[in-house]
Amino acid sequence: MNITRELEERFLAKIEFGKANECWPWVGAQVPYGPSGVIFYREQMLYAHRIAYQLLGGKTLPPYRNRHVLHRCGLKVCCNPKHLFIGTLADAHALMAGFGKKRMDMRRGKHALTARQRNRIRTRALRGDAAAVIQRDYPSIHYSTVLKYVRRTLMIKNNR
């Protein structure tokens, strides 16, 4: 992908830069189904970590076919090129397992939550706990999954 000066300026303005070994989180838009950072440019949605790999890391992106830009740090919004590398889907699953995250059920597109976990999340949401606070107690469950259950619980409560 050819990165223009305009895209580069917009992209760099949305990164919270830190020390060389720290994560540099993307503070711009994120996809609704996960925490991956995105930027819209010329009617295209581009993933922030892919642009970071190319622009900040000075490396060429491989074609999408079975090659992905992965995060060594486990933070999907990280744009530090030292934390990014090219890998396969199998590499991504191995990384997630190493970080204690569960694989998504690709057939149904749902995270593997137990009934007990769902009920506890809903109970805490009804007590007024924020999704971020609840998620800290469930490190293997992604924040967006917790947020989905909290929002659904509050929506049902408010419509009664």
N, C-alpha and C positions, 0 to 999 in steps of 0.2 A: 504494500500500500504506500502511496506517495503522500507524505505528510507535508501539508502546506504551512506557511508561516502563520496564517490565521488559525489553523487547527492547533498548531504548537502553542501559540499564546493562550488560547482558550483552555487547552489541556493543562498547561503548567499552572494556571491560575486556580485550578481545582484540586491541587495536591497539597497536603500538609507535610512539607518537607521536615525531616529530622536529621539525626546523626546518620552516618553512613551505614551502620549496622542495624538501625531501628527500622520499623515499618513506617512507610510513608502513605498514610491512608488517603484514599480518594474521598473528597468531600462534596462531589457533584452528585448528579442523578444516579439512581441505582435501579436495576431491573426489579419489577414487582415480585418475581418468583424467587428471589435470592439476593444476596448482598453484593453481587458483582457490579462494579461501577461502569457507567456508560456515558457516552457523550454523543449528541446528535450533530451530525455534520453532513451537509448536502443531502438531506433526506435519507441518511443512513444512521443506524444505531451501531456505534463502535464500542467495543469493550476497552475500558481504561487500561487494564493490565496488559493487553495486547499492544496498545499504543506505547505504553511505558517500556515494554520489552524492546520495541523497535527504536523509539526515540531516545530514551534515556540509556538503554543498554547498547545502542548502536549495532543491533543485530537484525538480521533479516528474518521476517516471519515465515514459517513453513506453511504450506497449504493446510487447510483445516482437516483434511482427510487423516484421521487417526493421529493427529499431532495437536497438542494443546499447550497453551502457556499455563504452567502450574505455579503454585506458591509454596515455597519451602517453609514459610512461616505459618501457614494455615489461615492467614487473614485474607479473605477473598477480595478485599478492597485495597490491598497493599499494592503500591506502584513502585516500590524500590526494586530496581533492576537486579540487585544482588540477591533478592529473594525469589526471582522468577527464573524458570527454566522450561525447556521444551520436554514434554513427556506424552505418554499414551494414556488412554482411558484406564488401563490397568494400573499405571503409575498413580493416577489420580485417586483410584479406589484404595490403593495401598497407603497413600498419604493420609486420606481421610481416616482410615483405620488406625494409623499411627497417632493421629490427633484425637482419637476417641470419638469420632463422628460416625454415625451410621450411614450406610449407603441408602440412597433413595430407592424406593421400589419403582423401577422404571416401567413396569407394566401398568401400574395404577397412578404413577406420578405422585405418590404420597409417601411421607416419611413414616417409618415404622415406629409409631408410638403405641405404647400399651394402653389399655383402657384405664389402668390406674394412673398413669402419667397424665392422660387427658383430663381425668376427673380432678386430679390435684391442681393442674393448671387452671381449670375453670373455677374451682373453689377459691383459689388465691386471687383470681381476677375479680370475682364477686366481692371479695374483701377489700378490693381497691389497690392491690399490688400492681405496679407497672410491669409491662412485659419484659423490660430489661432486667428488672429485679428478679422476676421469676426465672428468667433464662439462666441467670448465674448459678442457680441450683441444679440446672440440667445442662452441663457442658456438652453432652453428646447430642443435644437437640439444638438445631439451628434457631437463631433468633426469629427469623421470619415464620417458622412453624409455630413458635410460642405466640407470636404476635397474632397470627391467624386465629388461634383458639381464644385468645383474650378478646379480640374484636368480635368474634362470633358470639361469645358468651355475653358480652355487654350489649350487643345488638338485640339478642333474644330477651335479655332482662328489660331493656328500655321499651320494647314493643309489647310487653305484657300489660 
